[in-house]
């Protein structure tokens, strides 16, 4: 996985937050480790929220069978609070994107924007195969 100490993908998260009524964004691994965070949230808070989001996605995935098919794939969870929403989206194998917004966010527009971001992140999160000089497959 990507070295989170450098926050190399933070700029991509900041780009998603150019939408009105967005607050914070974090990219996390399935085990709750912070991979990247937007500029608007400090690293300590981002790490704490990454751990919480990991639990939320785990619960959501465990509840997928409630949709009627035990093999249903979890894709997204939206949690509503008095002050806004948290969108939690699958962002690739073992990676999740979480974005917080105000209650006035355009939910359709942010959902679309997050899916675009997931596509871009997927390219960054997948490592190309290594080629060792002199070794043939």
Buried (B, 14 or more C-beta within 10 A) or exposed (E): EBEBEEBEBBEBBBBBBEBEBBBBBBBBBBEBEBBBBBEBBEEEBBBBBBEEBBEBBBEBBEEBEEEEEEEEEBEBBEBEEEEBBBBBBBBBEEBBBBBBBEEEBEEEEBBEBBEEBBEBBBEBBEEEEEEEEEEEE
